[in-house]
Amino acid sequence: MPDSEKKKMLAGELYHAGDREIQADQATAKAWMVRYNALLGASAHERRCLLRELLGEVGSDPLSGRHFIATSATIYGLAMGYS
C-alpha cells in the first residue's frame, strides 16, 4: 500500500497538497490560529493555555502579537511569525 500524502509530505517527498487529510489539517490550523489571534487582549495565562492545547508544553513567556501557521507544513511543522 502506498504511503499517504501526509506521510510523503512529512518525509520531504513530493505529495498532493489537495489531499483530504492535508486539507483537514490546514483547516484545523487556521481555526486554531484565528482563536489564538483573537486573544491579543487576553491574559498571558489564557494565551499560554491555548498554546498548550496545540503544542503540549510552552515556556513562561507566551507569544504576543498576531501570528500565523505555515499550513503547507501542517501543524506538526509549526512555524509562527509576524503577519
N, C-alpha and C positions, 0 to 999 in steps of 0.2 A: 504494500500500500504506500503511495507517495506521501511525503511529508505535507503537512498542512501549509497553507500560505503564510500563516503566522510563524510557524517553525522556520520556514525558509527565511522570512524577514529577520527573525532574531539571530539566525545563523549568518546573516550578512549575504545571503544568496538573493538572486532575482526572485521576485514574488509579484503577485497581482494585488495591487492596493485596493481594488474594489471588492475583495473577498469579504463575505458577510461577517466573519469573526473580527477581522481588522476594522471594518466599518463600525461594528458594535463597540469595540474598544475605543475608537476615536470619539464616538458619541458619548460614551461614559466619561472620557477625559474632558471633553468640552463641558458637560454638565457639571462635573466637579469643579472645574476652573471658574465657571460662572458663579457657583456657590462661594468659592474662596474669594473671588474679586468683590463679591457683594459684602464681604466682611471687612472692607477697608476701614470703616469707623469702629469696628468691634474691638474688644479687648484682646490682648496678646493671648490670654488663655483660650478664648474662643477660636482664634486662628490656629493655635497650636493643636487644639482638639481636632479640627478639620484636617490639618496636615497629618496627624497620627492616623486618621481614617484611611488616608491614601498610602502613606509611607511606613506606617507601623511604629516608627520611632523618630523623634526630632529633638534637636537641641533646645536650649532655653531661649534663643533669640529667633522668633518666627520671622519669616519673610514679610516685608512690608512693601506697599505699593502694588500696582497692577502686575500680574504675571500671566504667562501662557504656558501651555504644554505643547511641545512639538509633537503633534499627534501622528506624524509619519513614523515615529519611533515607538508608538504605543506608550501606555502608562509605565511599562517595565523599563523603558529607556527615558525616564522622566527628564525633561530639560526645561528649566524655568529661566526666564529672562524678562527684562523690562519691555513693555509694549508702548 
